Amino acid sequence: MAYSLQPEIQACLTKIDFIKRYKALSKQFPDRENTFENYENEKVIAVFESLGYKARFMKKENFFIVGEVKNKNIYTFRFNISLKHGLVEFIWSARHNGEIRAGDPWAMFVTILSNDTEKILRPCFH
């Protein structure tokens, strides 16, 4: 496989049994019939805010930043959500001293961690 994770990212995901957790999420939210194609960014942000998250839309990347944690500008972790094609895609990013250490959709983490042996459908939320 041409793409790999930074060793510390792979170790963290392995430690939390990421594949098992993602698989459980996929089984809990399998509905692919009732997707939403049209939505307003402002309404999506209002939903996140009603749940207690400060969110903003990044037009260039076409996703919402829903959570961000910084540690003295040394580490930055972001939780992003894309709503392309009417489905929800979770994206994590991690930076260390400004250098991107990870920045991938969760499905990509599953592919890398399993050496492309696990095929898990994305969780679907409406």
Secondary structure, DSSP 8 states (H G I E B T S, - for coil): ------HHHHHHHHHTTHHHHHHHHHHHS---SS------HHHHHHHHHHTT---EEETTTTEEEEEEEEETTTEEEEEEEE-GGGS-EEEEEEEETTEEEEEEEHHHHHHHHTTT----------
